[in-house]
Amino acid sequence: MQTNFILLSMPGGTEWILIFVAILLLFGGKKIPELMSGLGKGIKNFKDGMKSEDEETKKDSPAK
């Protein structure tokens, strides 16, 4: 039941356009590429951290 609620509450096409226009008005056209670049770097760092954590966990775990 909760899954159906989550799917129904997600924004549709018109809502995404309104969100994009609001972001464009708030930050301006010149600032958006900088924000996206920062977001991309943050996601890359997060993935690298998760990968190194997995490697450390595998290294520290006892062999079977």
NORCORGI-V51427 format. One record per residue. N is the residue number from 1. RES is the residue in one letter. PSI is psi in degrees with one decimal (NA if undefined). BURIAL is + if it has 24 or more other ideal C-beta (glycine too) atoms within 12 Angstrom, else -. D_CENTER is the distance of its C-alpha to the mean C-alpha in Angstrom with 1 decimal. Layout:
BEGIN
<<N:RES:PSI:BURIAL:D_CENTER> <N:RES:PSI:BURIAL:D_CENTER>>
END
This chain:
BEGIN
<<1:M:-39.8:-:25.3> <2:Q:-34.7:-:22.0> <3:T:-41.3:-:20.1> <4:N:-39.9:-:22.1> <5:F:-42.0:-:21.2> <6:I:-42.9:-:17.4> <7:L:-37.1:-:18.0> <8:L:-24.2:-:20.4> <9:S:-2.0:-:18.4> <10:M:143.8:-:15.5> <11:P:145.5:-:16.1> <12:G:-164.4:-:18.2> <13:G:-47.5:-:19.1> <14:T:-40.1:-:20.9> <15:E:-39.2:-:18.4> <16:W:-38.8:-:15.7> <17:I:-44.1:-:18.5> <18:L:-39.5:-:19.4> <19:I:-44.7:-:15.9> <20:F:-42.5:-:15.9> <21:V:-41.9:-:19.5> <22:A:-43.1:-:18.9> <23:I:-41.7:-:16.2> <24:L:-41.5:-:18.7> <25:L:-37.7:-:21.5> <26:L:-43.8:-:20.0> <27:F:-21.1:-:18.8> <28:G:159.7:-:21.0> <29:G:-30.0:-:20.7> <30:K:-27.5:-:21.2> <31:K:-24.0:-:18.4> <32:I:-44.4:-:15.5> <33:P:-36.1:-:15.6> <34:E:-41.4:-:15.6> <35:L:-43.5:-:12.5> <36:M:-37.6:-:10.6> <37:S:-45.3:-:12.3> <38:G:-39.5:-:11.3> <39:L:-43.3:-:7.6> <40:G:-42.4:-:8.4> <41:K:-38.6:-:10.8> <42:G:-42.1:-:8.8> <43:I:-41.6:-:6.6> <44:K:-43.5:-:10.2> <45:N:-39.2:-:11.8> <46:F:-45.9:-:9.9> <47:K:-41.3:-:10.9> <48:D:-40.0:-:14.3> <49:G:-40.3:-:14.8> <50:M:-39.6:-:14.3> <51:K:-44.3:-:16.6> <52:S:-32.7:-:19.2> <53:E:-40.7:-:19.2> <54:D:-42.1:-:20.0> <55:E:-41.3:-:22.7> <56:E:-39.3:-:24.2> <57:T:-42.3:-:24.3> <58:K:-36.9:-:26.1> <59:K:-37.2:-:28.4> <60:D:-18.7:-:29.3> <61:S:144.9:-:30.0> <62:P:147.0:-:33.6> <63:A:146.9:-:34.9> <64:K:NA:-:36.2>>
END
